[in-house]
């Protein structure tokens, strides 16, 4: 059994990841990248905070198991492939227990929000992050940036805005040293 744990997020150049509990841009190309990436493993688990879960309609995404971290997990809407926990550590322990009972490789994707990303870095849970950098003048009220110290960033792969994208963007990969 192999378990990979990776942060995946999109932000502006100055680190904005949200505005009014929503994504402050429309980027169909990035949404397709997110879907392709987070369904690439044999078994895919997404770990997120309550607000991120609610911003996605409080339901599981196809071919992915949702693990929602909340101070009040009992208030998370019960649904197939949706599990709620009081802490990231509890969510990861549950995924680890599932992994012990199965043969396939398990991919764990940390998908937000800002405090969940930061906690995962602070406790040393992840050693890789995939970041979409949205280029343009975009306002935000929620911010997250990868730490420069102890991490190395790949050269960006640049993309022009597609027909259904508000902005051009780049994708970088961060690896923990």
Beta strands, then each sheet from edge to edge (+ up, - down):
strand 1: 3-12
strand 2: 16-18
strand 3: 43-49
strand 4: 65-69
strand 5: 82-85
strand 6: 106-112
strand 7: 128-134
strand 8: 142-143
strand 9: 151-153
strand 10: 157-159
strand 11: 169-176
sheet 1: 5+ 4+ 3+ 6+ 1+ 7+ 11- 9+
sheet 2: 5+ 4+ 3+ 6+ 1+ 7+ 11- 10+
sheet 3: 2+ 8-
end
